[in-house]
Amino acid sequence: MLHGVAVADPYRNLEDVGNAETTAWLRAQGDFASAQLARLGGRAELAQRIEALSAEAGDVVYGILRMPGDRIYYLKRKKGQSQFRLMMRVGVRAAERVLVDPEQLAKATGVPHAINYFMPSWDGRTLAYGVSAGGSEDASLHLMDITSGRAIGRPIPRVHESLLSWTPDSRALSYNQTRELAPGTPDTETFLDTTTWLMRLPRPGQAVPQPVPLFGPLVNQDLALDRIDVAAVIFTPGSRWMIARTTDTTVPEGKLFVAPLAQLGRAGGKLPIAWRQISGADDKITDFAVAGDTLFLRTYAGAPRGRILALSLVHPDLAAAQQVVAEPEAAVLQGFALGYNVLYTQEQLGFNTRVKRHAVTAPGRELPEVGPGVDVAPGLPDSTALVDTTTRTHADVWLATSSWTTPPRVLAVSARGNVVDTGLRVDKRPAGAPDLQVTELMVPSHDGVSVPLVVLHRKGITLDGSNPTLLVGYGAYGFTMEARYDPRATAWFERGGVLALANVRGSGAFGDAWHRAGFKSSKPNTWKDGIACAQYLIQQRYTSPARLGIWGTSAGGIFVGRAVTSAPELFAAAIFDVGIMDAVRAEESANGITNISEFGTSKKPDEFAALLEMSTYHQIRDGVAYPAVLLIHGLNDPRVDVWHSAKAAARLQAATGSARPVLLRLDAQAGHGVGSTARQGVDKLADIYSFLLWQFGSSELAALPPAR
């Protein structure tokens, strides 16, 4: 009973994943799902085709970071390799060097390892990076001398987030670490009371000094920080200030503080630093950058689509901040970066992005066209450093192209508008891949509000209601799906498949207001928008309910789960991918507590009501003819506990009135998807496509008995 409401929870026992009975049940469910999926006719051929498409596309490169001295760092998975390695080169045309290869750890332990984050020092001598195992994202922080490749000190455990920053002299590093919890401590304590530490590099021949606490709820009790405030302390060369930023790790709005950099050395770090608060969560500041004595801020306060302010750190009164980039009239200001005497902003329009160059005292102008074959404007590469933000000496800006139909490239655009391909990405379009039709639409939802939907399919298909179609949505945290090229999707299009992606409310398609329209008590708009898009696809004869599937991942589990439980008659199959299934109990998990700011807490009556409404597990009804459901989860998932999928699977299997299968696909060496190997990615996508085609009655797939 919660707030006077009886809340059934018949499978609460499955939350105890360490219990022997639960472990046995999970193993049996996973084994059964694997056996059923392996038996699907055409599944092996799909996996082979997806793997071949990935190989034809070439090496995968992301996380590009430019640093002083023309040093370039990036993650790269070469064709045929299992995992991404950390590479570097000095100059775009220079030979590359492998800095970190997680495959060596995988071979030694038999468990997949992945690089979670990396940050080289400004002088290029030292590398800080995080590595975790089995998709757990439970990263340990490593330090390495780049010249020799030798480790510095021992790995530091429980450094989950990439909240790293080097001091301007490259002699010390700040990082955030969770507490070491005693056995029996509730999971909800995992991300509370974290501490940002400062670790100085050792002098030659000396041991690594002990780190000193720098910032956090246990360190700065005078600042009245919340226990959930997870902080980063950021240093910037050329600035005499350091900035502390806190968030709950889920939403970007948090608190900002400033202190003089000189106070780092006060009495060997034993005297408290005099932090001054600049802003709180209500100020809706989501990003910042420092140049000398000026703090540039991106905020949604008074500007739902975002704007840029400049604030003097000498007198950091937010009320005195000056607007330097106004809110765009139609687009959403997603991000910004400082360049060579200019400021760059990235704007999102629908599913596409563009970049503008601004003189701080003049209106921005869009960068020039980037050449034939690129049908959308460019964006910042992988949300990493756009330019050399340390000294801002680069006169060019690097842009990453993004398109539904063209492989990405990284282009250098000079101040005069000259465009040169850096050659860092040389992805290829697979030979024989079908030409695609891309249609971007605005679809009326249940309340008349128009929702962005993009539909992709092979050119020339007949709109007769027979096409296998997959609707994808997310709708949370203000995250917006953008145009991206995925060569592996060719396997779907080759089989006549239609792919539709919806930026439902809860995303940031039209800025902060669109996000808030699918948030807590307004969350039903998220799945109702999805249902409206499904109805549109059926009405326009792209497909029919017998050949329509729906897919949601993580927080998108609310989108897919509630669409299926609200309108099961619209879908033949659904993919619940590492999804939030039990929204009422979510906050009782380690990471669930960080999501209260997005979804709410069951401890407040009004927010509990919203959580109950968005909770798929609690909305499943006995005897309803639900579509086929494939639930996917990694046993090491640190973001959404595996019991979400387990409880939903058990409830659906008991309740459904159809003969459609409900399968729980589990991976003992995976988590939320971060760090998965190439092989894991291929197998997962092959299972999804073949499961859907099986349920759509494709003639290419062998008929199987009902899988219950």
C-alpha positions as CSV (number, residue, x, y, z in Angstrom):
1,M,0.0,0.0,0.0
2,L,1.5,3.4,-1.1
3,H,-0.4,6.6,-0.4
4,G,-3.6,4.7,0.0
5,V,-3.2,2.8,-3.2
6,A,-2.8,-1.0,-3.3
7,V,0.3,-1.7,-5.5
8,A,0.6,-5.4,-6.6
9,D,4.2,-6.6,-6.8
10,P,4.0,-10.4,-7.3
11,Y,7.6,-10.8,-8.5
12,R,9.4,-8.7,-5.9
13,N,11.5,-11.7,-5.1
14,L,13.3,-11.3,-8.5
15,E,14.9,-8.1,-7.2
16,D,17.2,-10.3,-5.1
17,V,19.5,-11.3,-8.0
18,G,22.0,-12.8,-5.6
19,N,19.5,-15.4,-4.3
20,A,20.1,-18.9,-5.6
21,E,16.5,-19.4,-6.7
22,T,16.5,-16.1,-8.6
23,T,19.9,-16.9,-10.2
24,A,18.5,-20.3,-11.3
25,W,15.4,-18.7,-12.8
26,L,17.4,-16.1,-14.7
27,R,19.7,-18.8,-16.0
28,A,16.8,-20.9,-17.2
29,Q,15.1,-17.9,-18.8
30,G,18.3,-16.8,-20.6
31,D,19.1,-20.3,-21.8
32,F,15.6,-20.8,-23.1
33,A,15.6,-17.5,-25.0
34,S,19.1,-18.2,-26.5
35,A,17.9,-21.6,-27.7
36,Q,14.8,-20.2,-29.3
37,L,16.6,-17.4,-31.0
38,A,19.3,-19.7,-32.3
39,R,16.6,-21.9,-33.9
40,L,15.2,-19.1,-36.0
41,G,15.6,-19.8,-39.6
42,G,17.6,-17.0,-41.2
43,R,19.1,-15.8,-38.0
44,A,22.6,-17.1,-38.8
45,E,22.5,-15.5,-42.2
46,L,21.4,-12.2,-40.7
47,A,24.3,-12.2,-38.3
48,Q,26.7,-13.0,-41.1
49,R,25.3,-10.1,-43.1
50,I,25.4,-7.6,-40.3
51,E,29.0,-8.6,-39.6
52,A,29.9,-8.3,-43.3
53,L,28.3,-4.8,-43.5
54,S,30.3,-3.7,-40.5
55,A,33.5,-4.9,-42.0
56,E,32.7,-3.3,-45.4
57,A,32.1,0.1,-43.6
58,G,35.7,0.0,-42.3
59,D,37.2,1.1,-39.1
60,V,35.0,2.8,-36.4
61,V,36.4,6.0,-34.9
62,Y,34.9,8.2,-32.2
63,G,35.7,10.3,-29.2
64,I,38.1,12.6,-31.1
65,L,40.0,15.0,-28.9
66,R,42.4,17.7,-30.1
67,M,45.1,18.9,-27.7
68,P,48.0,21.4,-27.8
69,G,50.9,20.5,-29.9
70,D,48.6,19.2,-32.7
71,R,48.1,16.0,-30.6
72,I,45.0,14.0,-31.5
73,Y,43.5,11.3,-29.4
74,Y,40.6,9.0,-30.4
75,L,39.0,5.6,-29.8
76,K,39.3,3.2,-32.8
77,R,38.0,-0.3,-33.5
78,K,39.7,-1.6,-36.6
79,K,37.8,-3.9,-39.0
80,G,37.8,-7.4,-37.5
81,Q,38.8,-6.3,-34.0
82,S,36.6,-6.9,-30.9
83,Q,37.1,-3.7,-28.9
84,F,38.0,-0.1,-29.2
85,R,41.6,0.9,-28.6
86,L,42.9,4.3,-27.5
87,M,45.0,5.8,-30.3
88,M,47.0,9.0,-30.7
89,R,48.9,10.8,-33.4
90,V,50.8,14.1,-33.7
91,G,49.2,15.8,-36.7
92,V,46.4,14.4,-38.9
93,R,48.8,12.9,-41.5
94,A,51.1,11.3,-39.0
95,A,51.3,7.6,-38.1
96,E,49.0,6.6,-35.2
97,R,50.1,4.9,-32.0
98,V,48.2,2.5,-29.7
99,L,48.2,3.8,-26.2
100,V,45.7,1.4,-24.5
101,D,44.5,-1.9,-25.8
102,P,41.8,-3.5,-23.6
103,E,42.0,-6.7,-25.6
104,Q,45.2,-7.5,-23.7
105,L,43.2,-7.5,-20.5
106,A,40.4,-9.6,-22.1
107,K,42.9,-12.2,-23.2
108,A,44.4,-12.4,-19.7
109,T,41.2,-12.6,-17.8
110,G,38.7,-14.1,-20.2
111,V,36.3,-11.2,-19.6
112,P,35.7,-8.3,-22.0
113,H,37.2,-5.0,-21.0
114,A,36.5,-1.5,-22.3
115,I,37.9,2.0,-22.1
116,N,35.3,4.2,-20.4
117,Y,37.0,7.5,-20.6
118,F,40.4,9.2,-21.2
119,M,42.0,12.6,-20.6
120,P,45.7,13.4,-21.5
121,S,47.5,16.1,-19.7
122,W,47.9,19.5,-21.4
123,D,51.7,18.9,-21.9
124,G,51.1,15.5,-23.5
125,R,53.2,13.6,-21.0
126,T,50.6,11.8,-18.9
127,L,47.4,9.9,-19.7
128,A,44.5,9.3,-17.4
129,Y,42.0,6.7,-18.5
130,G,39.3,4.4,-17.1
131,V,38.8,0.7,-17.8
132,S,35.9,-1.6,-16.7
133,A,35.1,-5.2,-17.2
134,G,32.1,-7.1,-18.5
135,G,30.0,-4.0,-19.4
136,S,29.8,-3.1,-15.7
137,E,31.1,0.5,-16.2
138,D,32.7,0.1,-12.8
139,A,35.8,1.8,-14.0
140,S,39.2,2.1,-12.3
141,L,41.3,5.1,-13.0
142,H,44.8,4.4,-14.5
143,L,47.7,6.8,-15.1
144,M,50.3,6.2,-17.7
145,D,53.5,7.9,-18.8
146,I,52.8,8.4,-22.5
147,T,56.4,8.4,-23.7
148,S,57.4,5.1,-22.0
149,G,54.0,3.5,-21.8
150,R,54.6,2.6,-18.1
151,A,51.9,2.8,-15.5
152,I,52.1,5.4,-12.8
153,G,51.0,4.1,-9.4
154,R,48.2,1.6,-9.0
155,P,44.7,1.8,-10.5
156,I,42.2,3.8,-8.4
157,P,38.9,2.0,-8.0
158,R,35.4,3.4,-8.1
159,V,36.1,6.2,-10.5
160,H,32.9,5.7,-12.6
161,E,32.5,9.0,-14.3
162,S,34.7,10.8,-16.8
163,L,34.9,13.8,-14.4
164,L,38.6,14.4,-14.9
165,S,40.6,17.6,-15.3
166,W,44.3,18.4,-15.3
167,T,45.7,21.5,-13.6
168,P,47.2,24.0,-16.1
169,D,50.8,22.9,-15.2
170,S,49.8,19.2,-15.9
171,R,51.2,18.3,-12.5
172,A,47.9,17.3,-10.8
173,L,44.6,15.7,-11.7
174,S,41.1,16.0,-10.2
175,Y,38.7,13.0,-10.3
176,N,35.5,12.0,-8.7
177,Q,35.3,8.8,-6.7
178,T,32.4,7.0,-5.0
179,R,32.7,5.8,-1.4
180,E,33.8,2.3,-0.5
181,L,30.6,0.8,1.1
182,A,30.6,-1.7,3.9
183,P,28.9,-5.0,3.2
184,G,25.1,-4.8,3.6
185,T,25.0,-1.1,2.8
186,P,21.8,-0.4,0.7
187,D,22.5,0.1,-3.0
188,T,20.9,3.5,-2.9
189,E,24.0,4.8,-1.1
190,T,26.3,4.0,-4.1
191,F,26.3,7.5,-5.7
192,L,25.8,9.5,-2.5
193,D,28.5,11.6,-0.8
194,T,31.0,11.2,-3.6
195,T,34.3,13.1,-3.3
196,T,36.4,14.9,-5.9
197,W,40.1,14.3,-5.1
198,L,43.3,16.0,-6.3
199,M,46.2,13.7,-7.0
200,R,49.6,15.2,-7.7
201,L,52.1,13.4,-10.0
202,P,55.2,12.0,-8.2
203,R,58.6,13.7,-8.7
204,P,61.2,11.5,-10.3
205,G,62.2,8.6,-8.0
206,Q,59.4,9.3,-5.5
207,A,56.3,7.4,-4.7
208,V,52.9,8.7,-5.8
209,P,51.6,11.2,-3.2
210,Q,48.3,10.5,-1.4
211,P,45.4,12.3,-3.0
212,V,43.8,15.1,-1.0
213,P,40.0,15.8,-0.9
214,L,39.1,18.8,-3.0
215,F,35.3,19.0,-3.2
216,G,32.1,17.2,-2.2
217,P,29.3,16.9,0.4
218,L,31.7,15.4,3.0
219,V,34.4,18.0,2.2
220,N,32.4,21.3,1.9
221,Q,29.8,21.0,4.6
222,D,29.6,24.8,4.7
223,L,28.2,24.8,1.2
224,A,25.1,22.8,2.1
225,L,25.5,20.4,-0.9
226,D,23.0,17.7,-1.5
227,R,24.2,14.1,-0.9
228,I,23.5,13.4,-4.6
229,D,25.7,16.2,-5.8
230,V,28.4,14.5,-7.9
231,A,31.1,17.1,-8.6
232,A,33.9,17.8,-11.1
233,V,36.5,20.4,-10.5
234,I,37.6,21.9,-13.8
235,F,40.8,23.7,-14.6
236,T,41.6,25.8,-17.7
237,P,45.0,26.9,-19.0
238,G,45.3,30.6,-19.1
239,S,42.7,31.1,-16.4
240,R,43.4,31.9,-12.7
241,W,40.1,30.3,-11.6
242,M,38.8,26.8,-11.0
243,I,35.2,25.8,-11.4
244,A,33.3,23.1,-9.4
245,R,30.2,21.8,-11.1
246,T,27.7,19.4,-9.5
247,T,24.9,17.3,-11.0
248,D,23.1,14.2,-10.0
249,T,24.8,12.4,-13.0
250,T,21.4,12.3,-14.8
251,V,20.3,15.8,-15.6
252,P,22.8,18.5,-16.6
253,E,21.3,21.2,-14.4
254,G,23.2,21.5,-11.2
255,K,25.3,23.9,-9.2
256,L,28.4,26.0,-10.1
257,F,31.1,27.3,-7.8
258,V,34.3,29.3,-8.4
259,A,37.5,29.7,-6.4
260,P,41.0,31.1,-7.2
261,L,43.3,28.5,-8.6
262,A,46.0,29.8,-6.3
263,Q,44.2,28.3,-3.3
264,L,45.0,24.8,-4.4
265,G,48.4,25.2,-2.6
266,R,47.1,26.7,0.6
267,A,49.2,25.1,3.4
268,G,49.8,22.0,1.3
269,G,46.0,21.6,0.7
270,K,45.1,21.5,4.4
271,L,43.3,24.8,4.5
272,P,39.8,25.0,3.1
273,I,39.2,26.5,-0.3
274,A,36.9,29.6,-0.3
275,W,34.4,28.4,-2.9
276,R,31.8,30.9,-4.0
277,Q,28.5,29.7,-5.5
278,I,27.6,31.0,-8.9
279,S,24.3,29.2,-9.6
280,G,21.9,26.5,-8.6
281,A,19.7,24.0,-10.5
282,D,16.9,26.6,-10.9
283,D,19.2,28.7,-13.1
284,K,19.1,25.9,-15.7
285,I,22.8,26.1,-16.6
286,T,23.7,23.0,-18.6
287,D,27.2,23.7,-19.9
288,F,30.1,26.1,-19.4
289,A,33.5,27.1,-20.7
290,V,36.2,29.4,-19.3
291,A,38.5,31.9,-21.1
292,G,40.7,33.9,-18.8
293,D,38.5,35.8,-16.3
294,T,35.3,35.1,-18.3
295,L,32.8,32.2,-17.7
296,F,30.6,31.4,-20.7
297,L,27.3,29.6,-19.8
298,R,24.6,27.8,-21.7
299,T,21.3,28.2,-20.0
300,Y,17.6,27.4,-20.6
301,A,16.4,30.0,-18.0
302,G,14.2,32.5,-19.9
303,A,15.1,30.7,-23.2
304,P,13.6,27.2,-23.6
305,R,15.8,26.6,-26.7
306,G,19.0,27.8,-25.0
307,R,21.2,30.9,-25.1
308,I,24.8,31.8,-24.1
309,L,25.8,34.2,-21.4
310,A,29.2,35.6,-20.4
311,L,30.0,36.3,-16.7
312,S,33.1,37.9,-15.1
313,L,34.7,35.6,-12.6
314,V,36.2,38.6,-10.8
315,H,32.6,39.5,-9.8
316,P,30.6,36.3,-10.4
317,D,27.1,37.7,-9.8
318,L,24.9,35.7,-12.2
319,A,22.4,38.6,-12.4
320,A,25.2,40.7,-14.1
321,A,25.9,38.1,-16.8
322,Q,25.6,39.4,-20.4
323,Q,24.0,37.6,-23.2
324,V,26.4,36.9,-26.0
325,V,24.4,34.5,-28.2
326,A,20.6,34.9,-28.2
327,E,18.1,32.0,-28.2
328,P,17.7,30.8,-31.8
329,E,14.3,31.6,-33.4
330,A,13.5,28.0,-34.4
331,A,16.4,25.8,-33.6
332,V,17.6,24.4,-30.3
333,L,21.1,25.6,-29.1
334,Q,22.5,22.2,-28.1
335,G,26.1,23.1,-27.3
336,F,29.0,25.5,-27.8
337,A,32.8,25.7,-27.8
338,L,35.3,28.4,-27.7
339,G,37.7,28.8,-30.7
340,Y,40.3,31.2,-32.1
341,N,38.8,34.6,-31.1
342,V,35.3,33.2,-31.8
343,L,32.6,31.1,-30.3
344,Y,30.9,28.2,-32.0
345,T,27.4,27.0,-31.4
346,Q,25.7,23.8,-32.5
347,E,22.0,24.1,-33.3
348,Q,19.6,21.3,-33.8
349,L,16.7,21.5,-36.3
350,G,14.5,18.5,-36.4
351,F,16.8,15.5,-36.8
352,N,19.6,17.6,-38.2
353,T,22.3,19.9,-36.8
354,R,24.3,22.9,-38.0
355,V,27.2,24.9,-36.6
356,K,27.5,28.7,-36.5
357,R,30.5,30.8,-35.9
358,H,30.1,33.9,-33.7
359,A,32.2,36.9,-33.0
360,V,31.2,37.6,-29.4
361,T,30.0,41.1,-30.4
362,A,28.2,40.1,-33.6
363,P,25.4,37.8,-34.7
364,G,26.4,34.3,-35.7
365,R,26.7,33.1,-39.3
366,E,26.3,29.5,-40.4
367,L,29.5,27.7,-41.6
368,P,29.8,27.1,-45.4
369,E,28.4,24.0,-47.1
370,V,30.8,21.1,-46.6
371,G,30.6,19.6,-50.1
372,P,28.6,17.3,-52.3
373,G,27.0,14.1,-50.8
374,V,26.5,15.7,-47.4
375,D,22.8,16.4,-47.1
376,V,22.7,17.9,-43.6
377,A,24.8,20.5,-41.8
378,P,27.7,19.4,-39.6
379,G,27.9,19.1,-35.9
380,L,30.5,18.9,-33.2
381,P,32.4,15.6,-33.3
382,D,31.2,13.1,-30.7
383,S,30.6,15.8,-28.1
384,T,34.3,16.0,-27.5
385,A,36.6,19.0,-27.9
386,L,35.6,20.9,-31.0
387,V,38.7,23.0,-31.2
388,D,41.8,23.4,-29.1
389,T,40.0,24.9,-26.1
390,T,43.2,24.9,-24.0
391,T,45.0,27.7,-25.8
392,R,42.5,28.3,-28.6
393,T,45.4,28.6,-31.1
394,H,43.8,26.6,-33.8
395,A,42.3,28.8,-36.5
396,D,40.2,26.0,-38.0
397,V,37.2,24.2,-36.5
398,W,36.6,20.4,-36.9
399,L,33.1,19.3,-37.8
400,A,31.6,15.8,-37.9
401,T,29.1,15.3,-40.7
402,S,25.9,13.5,-39.9
403,S,23.4,12.0,-42.3
404,W,20.9,9.1,-42.6
405,T,22.4,8.0,-45.9
406,T,26.1,9.0,-46.0
407,P,28.9,7.7,-43.8
408,P,30.4,10.3,-41.4
409,R,33.5,12.3,-42.0
410,V,35.5,14.8,-39.9
411,L,36.2,18.0,-41.7
412,A,38.4,20.9,-40.9
413,V,36.9,24.3,-41.8
414,S,39.2,27.3,-41.8
415,A,38.2,30.8,-40.8
416,R,37.9,31.6,-44.5
417,G,35.6,28.7,-45.2
418,N,38.0,26.3,-46.8
419,V,37.0,22.7,-46.2
420,V,39.5,19.8,-45.9
421,D,38.7,16.2,-44.9
422,T,40.9,15.2,-42.0
423,G,40.9,11.6,-43.0
424,L,40.2,10.5,-39.4
425,R,37.0,8.8,-40.5
426,V,37.0,6.9,-43.8
427,D,33.8,5.0,-43.4
428,K,32.5,3.5,-46.6
429,R,29.0,2.7,-47.8
430,P,28.7,-1.0,-48.3
431,A,28.7,-2.2,-51.9
432,G,25.3,-2.9,-53.2
433,A,23.5,-1.2,-50.3
434,P,20.0,-0.1,-51.5
435,D,19.3,3.6,-52.1
436,L,17.1,4.9,-49.3
437,Q,14.1,7.1,-49.2
438,V,14.2,9.5,-46.2
439,T,11.0,11.3,-45.2
440,E,10.8,13.7,-42.2
441,L,7.3,14.3,-41.0
442,M,5.3,16.0,-38.3
443,V,2.6,13.6,-37.0
444,P,-0.4,14.8,-35.0
445,S,-0.5,13.2,-31.5
446,H,-3.5,12.5,-29.2
447,D,-3.9,16.2,-28.3
448,G,-3.2,17.7,-31.7
449,V,0.5,18.5,-30.9
450,S,2.8,17.6,-33.9
451,V,5.6,15.1,-33.2
452,P,8.8,14.7,-35.4
453,L,9.0,11.4,-37.2
454,V,11.5,10.2,-39.7
455,V,10.8,7.2,-42.0
456,L,13.5,5.4,-43.8
457,H,13.2,2.6,-46.3
458,R,14.5,1.2,-49.6
459,K,13.4,3.3,-52.6
460,G,10.6,1.9,-54.6
461,I,8.7,-0.1,-51.9
462,T,5.0,-0.4,-52.3
463,L,2.9,1.1,-49.6
464,D,0.4,-1.7,-49.3
465,G,0.5,-2.3,-45.5
466,S,2.8,-5.4,-45.9
467,N,6.3,-3.9,-45.1
468,P,8.1,-5.1,-41.9
469,T,8.4,-1.9,-39.9
470,L,10.2,-1.0,-36.7
471,L,9.3,2.1,-34.7
472,V,12.0,3.4,-32.4
473,G,11.6,6.0,-29.6
474,Y,13.2,7.2,-26.4
475,G,11.8,10.4,-24.9
476,A,13.7,11.3,-21.7
477,Y,16.3,13.6,-20.3
478,G,15.9,16.0,-23.2
479,F,17.9,13.6,-25.4
480,T,17.1,14.0,-29.1
481,M,17.7,11.4,-31.8
482,E,19.7,12.9,-34.6
483,A,20.5,11.8,-38.2
484,R,23.1,9.0,-37.9
485,Y,24.4,6.6,-40.5
486,D,24.4,2.9,-39.4
487,P,25.7,0.5,-42.1
488,R,24.3,-2.4,-40.1
489,A,20.7,-1.3,-40.7
490,T,21.2,-2.2,-44.4
491,A,20.4,-5.7,-43.4
492,W,16.9,-4.5,-42.4
493,F,16.4,-2.4,-45.5
494,E,17.5,-5.3,-47.8
495,R,14.7,-7.4,-46.4
496,G,12.1,-4.7,-47.3
497,G,12.2,-3.2,-43.8
498,V,11.0,0.2,-42.8
499,L,12.7,2.1,-40.0
500,A,10.8,4.9,-38.2
501,L,12.3,7.1,-35.4
502,A,10.2,9.5,-33.3
503,N,11.4,12.4,-31.2
504,V,8.5,12.1,-28.8
505,R,7.9,14.5,-25.9
506,G,10.5,14.0,-23.2
507,S,13.2,14.5,-25.8
508,G,14.7,17.9,-26.5
509,A,13.5,18.2,-30.1
510,F,12.1,21.7,-29.5
511,G,14.0,22.6,-26.4
512,D,13.3,22.5,-22.7
513,A,9.6,22.9,-23.0
514,W,9.4,19.7,-25.2
515,H,11.4,17.9,-22.6
516,R,9.1,19.0,-19.7
517,A,6.1,17.9,-21.8
518,G,7.2,14.3,-21.3
519,F,8.4,14.6,-17.7
520,K,7.0,13.2,-14.4
521,S,3.2,13.9,-14.5
522,S,3.3,14.8,-18.2
523,K,5.1,11.5,-19.0
524,P,2.1,9.9,-20.7
525,N,2.7,12.1,-23.7
526,T,5.9,10.1,-24.3
527,W,4.1,6.8,-25.1
528,K,0.9,8.5,-26.5
529,D,3.1,10.3,-29.1
530,G,4.6,6.8,-29.9
531,I,1.1,5.4,-30.3
532,A,0.2,8.3,-32.6
533,C,3.2,7.6,-34.8
534,A,2.4,3.9,-34.9
535,Q,-1.2,4.7,-36.0
536,Y,0.2,7.1,-38.7
537,L,2.5,4.3,-40.1
538,I,-0.6,2.0,-40.4
539,Q,-2.9,4.7,-41.8
540,Q,-0.3,5.6,-44.5
541,R,0.0,1.9,-45.4
542,Y,3.7,1.6,-44.6
543,T,2.7,-1.4,-42.6
544,S,-0.1,-3.1,-40.6
545,P,-0.4,-4.2,-37.0
546,A,0.6,-7.7,-38.1
547,R,4.0,-6.4,-39.3
548,L,4.7,-3.5,-36.9
549,G,7.3,-3.7,-34.2
550,I,8.4,-1.1,-31.6
551,W,11.8,-0.7,-29.8
552,G,12.8,1.3,-26.8
553,T,16.1,1.3,-24.8
554,S,16.9,2.2,-21.2
555,A,14.5,5.1,-20.3
556,G,13.0,4.3,-23.7
557,G,11.6,1.2,-21.9
558,I,8.9,3.5,-20.6
559,F,8.1,4.6,-24.2
560,V,7.9,1.0,-25.6
561,G,6.4,-0.7,-22.5
562,R,3.6,1.7,-22.0
563,A,2.8,1.9,-25.8
564,V,2.5,-1.9,-25.8
565,T,0.4,-2.1,-22.6
566,S,-1.8,0.8,-23.8
567,A,-2.4,-0.2,-27.4
568,P,-1.3,-3.9,-27.7
569,E,-3.5,-4.3,-30.8
570,L,-1.1,-2.0,-32.8
571,F,2.0,-4.2,-32.6
572,A,3.0,-7.7,-33.5
573,A,6.3,-7.5,-31.6
574,A,8.2,-5.3,-29.2
575,I,11.8,-5.0,-28.0
576,F,12.3,-4.0,-24.4
577,D,16.0,-3.2,-24.4
578,V,17.6,-2.8,-20.9
579,G,14.4,-0.9,-20.1
580,I,13.0,0.8,-17.0
581,M,10.1,-1.5,-16.4
582,D,9.2,-0.9,-12.7
583,A,9.2,2.8,-12.3
584,V,7.8,2.6,-8.8
585,R,10.7,0.6,-7.4
586,A,13.4,2.1,-9.6
587,E,14.7,4.5,-7.0
588,E,15.5,1.6,-4.7
589,S,18.4,0.7,-6.9
590,A,21.9,2.3,-7.0
591,N,21.4,4.3,-10.1
592,G,17.7,4.7,-9.7
593,I,18.1,7.3,-7.1
594,T,19.9,9.6,-9.6
595,N,16.8,9.5,-11.8
596,I,14.4,11.0,-9.3
597,S,15.0,14.4,-10.9
598,E,13.7,13.1,-14.2
599,F,10.9,10.7,-13.2
600,G,10.0,11.5,-9.6
601,T,9.9,9.7,-6.3
602,S,7.3,7.3,-4.9
603,K,7.7,9.1,-1.6
604,K,5.6,12.0,-2.8
605,P,1.9,11.3,-3.5
606,D,1.7,13.2,-6.8
607,E,4.9,11.9,-8.2
608,F,4.0,8.3,-7.0
609,A,0.9,8.6,-9.1
610,A,2.9,9.6,-12.1
611,L,5.4,6.7,-11.5
612,L,2.6,4.2,-11.2
613,E,1.2,5.4,-14.5
614,M,4.5,5.1,-16.4
615,S,5.4,1.7,-14.8
616,T,5.0,-1.0,-17.5
617,Y,5.2,-3.8,-14.9
618,H,2.2,-2.4,-13.0
619,Q,0.2,-1.8,-16.1
620,I,0.2,-5.3,-17.4
621,R,-3.3,-6.8,-17.3
622,D,-4.3,-10.5,-17.1
623,G,-5.8,-12.0,-20.3
624,V,-4.8,-9.2,-22.7
625,A,-3.5,-10.4,-26.0
626,Y,-0.1,-8.8,-25.9
627,P,2.3,-8.8,-28.8
628,A,5.5,-10.9,-28.8
629,V,8.1,-9.3,-26.5
630,L,11.9,-9.8,-26.5
631,L,13.4,-8.4,-23.3
632,I,17.2,-7.8,-23.5
633,H,19.5,-7.2,-20.5
634,G,23.1,-7.6,-19.4
635,L,23.6,-9.1,-16.0
636,N,26.2,-6.4,-15.1
637,D,24.0,-3.4,-16.0
638,P,24.9,-0.6,-13.6
639,R,22.2,1.8,-14.9
640,V,19.0,-0.2,-15.0
641,D,19.2,-3.3,-12.8
642,V,18.4,-6.6,-14.6
643,W,15.4,-7.2,-12.2
644,H,13.5,-4.6,-14.2
645,S,13.4,-6.9,-17.2
646,A,13.1,-10.1,-15.1
647,K,10.0,-8.8,-13.3
648,A,8.3,-7.6,-16.5
649,A,9.1,-10.9,-18.3
650,A,7.6,-12.9,-15.5
651,R,4.5,-10.8,-15.3
652,L,4.0,-10.8,-19.1
653,Q,4.5,-14.5,-19.4
654,A,1.8,-15.1,-16.7
655,A,-0.6,-12.5,-18.0
656,T,-0.6,-12.5,-21.8
657,G,-3.7,-13.9,-23.5
658,S,-2.0,-14.4,-26.8
659,A,0.1,-17.3,-28.0
660,R,3.0,-14.8,-28.8
661,P,6.4,-15.5,-27.1
662,V,7.9,-13.5,-24.2
663,L,11.6,-14.1,-24.2
664,L,14.2,-12.8,-21.7
665,R,17.6,-12.6,-23.5
666,L,20.4,-12.2,-21.0
667,D,24.2,-11.7,-21.4
668,A,26.4,-12.5,-18.5
669,Q,29.3,-10.4,-19.9
670,A,27.3,-7.3,-20.7
671,G,25.8,-4.3,-19.0
672,H,23.9,-1.4,-20.3
673,G,25.6,-1.6,-23.7
674,V,28.7,0.5,-22.9
675,G,31.8,-1.6,-23.5
676,S,30.1,-4.3,-25.5
677,T,32.3,-6.0,-28.0
678,A,31.7,-6.0,-31.8
679,R,30.6,-9.6,-31.6
680,Q,28.1,-8.8,-28.9
681,G,26.7,-6.0,-31.0
682,V,26.3,-8.2,-34.0
683,D,24.6,-11.0,-32.1
684,K,22.2,-8.6,-30.4
685,L,21.1,-6.9,-33.6
686,A,20.7,-10.2,-35.4
687,D,18.5,-11.5,-32.6
688,I,16.3,-8.4,-32.7
689,Y,15.9,-8.4,-36.5
690,S,15.2,-12.2,-36.7
691,F,12.8,-12.1,-33.7
692,L,10.8,-9.3,-35.4
693,L,10.8,-11.0,-38.8
694,W,9.7,-14.3,-37.1
695,Q,6.7,-12.6,-35.6
696,F,5.9,-10.8,-38.8
697,G,5.6,-14.1,-40.5
698,S,8.5,-13.6,-42.9
699,S,8.8,-16.5,-45.4
700,E,12.5,-16.4,-44.9
701,L,12.2,-17.6,-41.3
702,A,11.2,-21.1,-40.2
703,A,8.0,-21.5,-38.2
704,L,8.6,-22.4,-34.6
705,P,6.2,-23.6,-31.9
706,P,5.1,-20.8,-29.4
707,A,7.9,-19.8,-27.1
708,R,6.4,-19.3,-23.7
